[in-house]
Structures are given as structure tokens and as C-alpha cells.
């Protein structure tokens, strides 16, 4: 399997996912190593000249006015890590931590951090040996970067803290020793470079985005199956209606629906029924799903930019040999994007649950109540819909924006913060809820199709139905539906449903 070469400039979302989830090997580009070496030369020259520069030979934050003599610089770096490792809460999932390690190494590769190449190499070595630091999820306000969680991550590189190695919890020193790695000894500015930055926030955000990109397609698939099985009309998806408004993503969603329901015997079976309009949750799929896609386009641009950003402070510029202090660690762009993502994805779940409710209602669907064979004796999908409703309401709470909040820290030196980590963590939680809600709609939609006996689904809905039915059979009598829900979520995350539909009708 090919290695992923990082250079600080070209990391993609797919690269990040392949490293975080599939443990692809990582290597540093030669140009990145050269840039880091040149950047480090500038730092060494500053130290030898006696010049006082923030983060190189001073205290940090409000203590930046205190000059640290050369003999105390290594101790300063270690003390920085120890003092900032104040995180709390449960451990961040391993794939998110692996993403943060990769993003930190990639940021160092840009050559603005003043670190020796061996620092980035150490992170890569730990990644390639699957040494995953145990990092508490809480304790960052999203400026000056993700200080507390990144401090916990850094501890392991120094032979401190704890790490998970192949499902075993080890002390940091033992984890390094078991993999023939020596602890890092940090030089001037290197501790600050490892702690400053948005890598934890961005890792949560990238995970949420990656899954949201799949869900925007799955929502269209679920919607098409439900409209088809409810004997809905395709009139609302006519291209002329979409063109009259002009939103490109609305036009695209309507096109997806038409292509998926093309050649459907179920649709053809009621072509002369005279039905003019469906409920909004069916009729307005292009308008709602299209708006969500437009939001995700903006979110993707922000997060993909941040994958290759230099977000520590101060930054070293080789040209002119200057060290400039700024605020790239401030996670406001990611915070706003994640709040938008939570709101947008909540809309997908909300409209999905309404379609699901229409499937439950025999007066709306013309099908057995709750899609249960022998209704009464069996409850069918009654409580699955309740689960979906519970998650939709939970998303409403989680969609309150974190980025509108700020609280001053560090004796008012850091007086306006982003709350980016809060925004990213809850955005991922919303996405996980949406996976479940859309999964339940897909299960119910397939059950409804089974009641339309001897009628073939559409050109795009049938492949989705087939993939699901190969794993999850028809509900012929009540069984443990939570098992079915877990199976459909796995199909969603594996991308199997989208892949089958796109193989049949092209990209969604």
C-alpha cells in the first residue's frame, strides 16, 4: 500500500481518513524536511544572538514579559507541556487522535514553526507504529489553540502520559520503548509549536465532515425510497420547477431523485391516480436537501483549508529571518463551520423523521400500521420511529451554536475565544445521530417496498434495496430492531449503499 507523503500543502480529507481509520503509513517529503531545517536555523540564530522573542526565550501568555535565560529553555519547554496537560473527560476516540497527530506533523512540515525535522518525524514514527496517546476530550476553548488536549497528546512523545498500543493501555515510556523509540527532548519553541494549533478541533470537524458528505447522498437515497413506497408524485421534482428558483444544489437533488426513481414499476402503478401534492417532507426534498448540500460545500472549503494550515504561534519566516506573533491558533473559522454543520445535518434528520412518520401512518401510506405484518400482534417500526424522534429532538439542543459564546482566560490575555472544540465535538455527535435516523428511514422504506409486492423499484432505489436486503431481511415478525439499526449504520459508514446506487446511475 502506498505511503501518504506529507508536505504541509497537499493533505486531503481522504488522506486524513486513510491514516486515521485505515492506518496508512506516513512519510515526510524531502522539501518539508529542508524547510523545517531552515526554519530551525532562524530559531538557533535568535537564541545565540540574545534577542528576546516570544515563545522562544520568554514565558507564555500573560507571562510573555519574563525573559528565560538560555540554560532554562529546555526546562521551560517541559514545564509548558506538564502545566498545560489539564484535560478532563473521557478519552478522545483513537481515529480522532491519529488525525490530530497527522495534522500536527503536517503543520510542522510547512516550515513556519521553527521545530527540528526530528519532531515531525517522531510524530510520524508514532503514527506508523499505532502509538495513540490517551487524550481527554474536554479542556479547550479553541484559542490559543487546543492547548490542554494537545499537551496530553505531546506527553507521550516525551515518554510521559499514557498511550493505547494495539488495544493495550501503556505508560508513554513503555509505549515508546516497546516500539524502539526514544523520548523527545524538546528544544526552544518546540513545546509551544506542539501545543499551539487547532488540530484537535479540526480532527473532530474533519471526521464529522467526511461522514456528512456520505449522508447528504444517503438522505437523497432514503428520500427516493420513501417517496416511491408512499406512492408519491414525481411532479415536484420536475426540473422546470427547480430551474425557476435557480439554486444549483436544489437542481442537483431533484435530478438525483428523478434518476433514482426512473423506470420504477411502483411509480408507474399509480400514474393515473390524480394525486397532485405530497406532504412537505416528500415534496420539498430538493429544497431542503439542496440547502444542506450548499452549507456542506462551504464547510468543506473551510475544513480542507485548515488541513494544510499553520496554526501555531509565533510563526517563523525564513525570508527576512523574522518571528512574528499573531493569532492563527484562533479556531473561529472551524467553530462557525462546525456550528453550521450541526444545524444543516439536523435539518436532514428532521425531514427524514417526518417521512418516516408518514410511513408509520396507515392513513398516509395505505400500508399496514407501523409497517408491521399482522399489526397488533406485531408492533413493527413503531418504536424505531420513536428512537428517530428522540434523536431529532436531541439534535435541536446540540445545534445551539457554540461559537456565539466566549469566556476570557489567562488573566484577560486570551479575552475572546472560539469554543471551536465544543462546536466540533457536538457537530460529530449530531452527525452520528443523523446516521441513525436516516438508517431507520432506509429500513422502513425497504419494508414498505416489500409491501408493494411484485413491483420493481426504480433504477437507483433497487440497488440500495438490494444491498440492504443482502444484510437485513424483511421484518416478518417483531425482532430486536436495534440489531438491524446497527447493521444499517455499518452499511452507511462502509459506503456500500451509496456505491451501489452510483454504480447504477452515476454520481449523486
Secondary structure, 3 states (H helix, E strand, C coil): CCCEEECCCCCCHHHHHHHHHHCCCEEECHHHHHHHHHHHHHHHHHHHHCCCCCCCCECCHHHCCCECCHHHHHHHHHHHHHHHCCCEEEECCHHHHHHHHHHHHHHHHCCCCCCCHHHHHHHHHHHHCCEEECCEEECCCCCCCCHHHHHHHHHHHCCCCEEEECCEEEEHHHHHHHCCCCCCCCCCCHHHHHHCCCHHHHHHHHHHHHHHHHHHHHHHHHHHHHHHHCCCCCHHHCHHHHHHHCCHHHHHHHHHHHHHHCCCHHHHCCCCCCCCCCCHHHHCHHHHHHHHHHHHHHHHHHHHHHHCCCCCCCEEECCCCEEECCCCCCCHHHHHHHHHHHHHHHHHHHHHHHHHHHHHCHHHHCCCHHHCCCECCECCCHHHHHHHHHHHHHHHHHCCCCCCCCCCECCCCECCCCCHHHHHHHHHHHHHHHHHHHHHHHHHHHHHHHHCCCCCCCCCHHHHHHHHHHHCCCCCCCCCHHHHHHHHHHHHHHCHHHHHHHHHHCCC
